[in-house]
Amino acid sequence: MADISKDIERPLGQTIRPPRAASRGLSAGTVGATLAVLAVVGISGAIALREKPFRKPEEVAVSTPKVTAAPAAAPVAEAAAPKTETPPKETSPKTGGPQIIHVQTEEGDGPPKAGIVIRDPSTVGQNLKIAHIPDKALIEASETGPLPMRAADGRRPFDVYARPWSGSRGARVAIVIGGLAVSQTGTQAAIAKLPAEVTLAFAPQGNSIGRWMQAARQSGHEIVMQVPLEPFDYPNVNPGRNTLTVAASPDENLKSLHWALSRTTNYTGVMNYMGARFSADSAAMGPFMAELGKRGLAYVDDGSSARSLAPDLALKDGVPFVAGDTSIDAVQDRGAILKKLDELEATARAKGFAVGIGSAFDLTVDTVSSWVTEAKKRGIEIVPISAVAIDPQKG
């Protein structure tokens, strides 16, 4: 029988424990568990070290485009910007202009990722992709149609609608082909076949001029508007409807001029159609040239009259001026036309540039098209008429 009295006298909580057997080493289960824990710790450490926990984590690129405030001077350009992550590209036409503007253009040409660009004052021309769209700031509404005008910021149609060119000072040839819109099939062929560097002149008596203007500009051509001026032996020799004459009053002539100017838009200047008598009369030619200067248009003299007062009056009224060196197709013969074109090339090599004037005959169009291709290979640059203009505004 157990000794109960001794159990009662023992302190509370202390019980008699059986003697523990002496340990002779770790069991196999204990060793396995320990190795498993160490393995887990080692793997975790390796992963942690591989992830470089003590370095600054790399920033994650996000696709949300950064929005920046556009300059206050260009609200129109800001509104026109496409909502894309990659901003469109833009061109840098080599044309003149009086001040810096902001331009947003379409994707397809120019430096990558060009958003709203502040252009140099010498580059205010249109992107060729939108060259068929009139600039509303350059239009004055009239009863007969849109009249060209200087913009409020000083830009001229001559600046904005000019085709870009390289700006180099090598041998340059400018060719103007007139009589567009008179024949529908002839006009279509001329726009399609002639290289984009060739300038096209539209006859105001033509049909669907607005449509042909858009086609020409979309094809890259610079354009001018022909204006009928009184020749000698008028009216036996008649340039057509609304001819400006020496006998008419200045107001009557301006009305006739406005009719011709309003037939379409997006052109850099006007070119005479005939006009040997009119261009030699200062009383008639003076108001005509002053109106061109007021509206920011160039004057292209076809060079048919040695008595023309246009050079002096253009300088006086701030009108960009170009004079033709030769008529390339007075004789409708391929060999004769090629000879005239070769003469233009020789003149360009001698003085830097030359200007040829022709008409939209099928033979002329085909001959000019093939000659231009060969002339380029010989180092001749074919340029728009605006590229060889004498511009009083630029000094």
Residue, then its C-alpha position, 0 to 999 in steps of 0.5 A: m500500500a502506498d504511503i499516503s501521508k508522504d503524498i499529502e506532505r509533498p508540495l502542490g503540483q509535484t507528482i511522482r514522475p517515473p524515472r526518464a531513460a537516458s538519451r542515446g542520440l537523435s531519432a531518425g524522425t527528428v533529423g529528417a524534420t530538421l533537414a526539411v526545415l533547413a531546405v525550405v529556409g535555403i530555397s527561400g533565401a536563394i529566391a530572395l537573393r535572386e530577386k535583388p531585394f535591396r535594389k530599387p525596383e524597376e518602374v513599370a511602363v504604363s500605356t497612358p500617354k502623358v498629357t501636357a498643356a499646349p501653348a495658348a497661341a495654338p488652340v486650334a492645333e490642340a483640338a485637332a490632335p489625334k487621340t492616339e498613344t503615338p503622335p502623328k508625324e509632320t513635314s517641314p515644307k521649304t516655304g516662306g512665312p512671317q511668323i511662328i505657328h503651331v502645326q498638327t499633321e498626319e502620320g506618314d512623313g517626317p520625324p517620328k513622334a512629332g506632336i504639336v510642333i512650333r515651326d520656324p517662320s520659314t516653314v508655314g506651308q501645308n502638309l501635302k496630305i491635307a493640301h487640298i483643304p483650304d485654310k479658312a483663315l485665308i478666305e474672304a467670302s464673296e458673292t462669286g466664291p472664296l477670295p484669297m486674303r492674308a490671314a490675321d497673323g500675316r500669313r499669305p496664300f503664297d506662303v501656305y499653299a506653296r509646295p515644299w522643295s529642297g531649298s538647295r541652290g543647285a540648278r533648278v527648273a520650274i515648269v508651269i502648264g496652263g489651261l487646266a480645267v478647259s478640257q476634262t480629259g486633258t485635265q485629268a491626264a495632266i494631273a495624272k501624268l505630270p510629276a508633282e513638282v510641275t506647277l499647274a495653272f487653271a483657266p477661270q473659264g474652265n469647268s469643275i475647277g474646285r474638283w480639279m484643284q483638289a485632285a491636283r493638290q492631292s497629287g502634290h502640285e502647286i497651282v496658280m490661277q490664270v487671269p485674262l488680260e487684254p492683248f493687242d487687237y482686242p476684241n478680235v483676239n479675245p482671252g475670254r469672259n471677264t477680261l481685264t481691259v485698259a478701257a475699263s475703270p479700276d473698279e470694273n477691272l477689280k470686279s473681273l479680277h475677283w470673279a477669276l480669283s473666286r473660281t477656286t482656292n489653294y493657289t499661290g498666285v496668278m498668271n496672265y493669260m495674254g495681256a500684252r496691252f494691259s500689262a504695258d499700261s500703268a493706269a490699268m496694271g497698277p491697281f491690279m498689282a496692288e490688289l495682288g499685294k493686298r491679298g498675298l498672291a504672287y504674279v507669274d508673268d509668262g514672259s510673252s511681252a517685253r513691255s510688261l510693267a509687272p517687274d517694277l510694279a510687283l516690287k513696289d506693291g510687295v508682290p512675289f514675282v516670277a518671269g517665264d524664260t520661254s514658251i516650251d510648246a509654241v511649236q507642237d512638235r516633240g523634238a521642238i519641245l525637247k529642244k526648249l526644255d534642254e535650253l531651260e536646263a542650260t539656262a538653269r546651269a548658267k544662272g541657277f534657275a529657269v522658268g518654262i511655260g506651256s499648255a496642257f496639250d497631250l503632246t506637251v504633257d507627255t514630253v514634259s513628263s519624260w524629260v523631267t525624269e531624265a533631267k532629275k538623273r542629270g542633277i536638275e531639281i524640278v521646283p514649284i514656281s514659288a521656289v524661284a519667285i523674287d519676294p519683296q517681303k523677304g528682302 
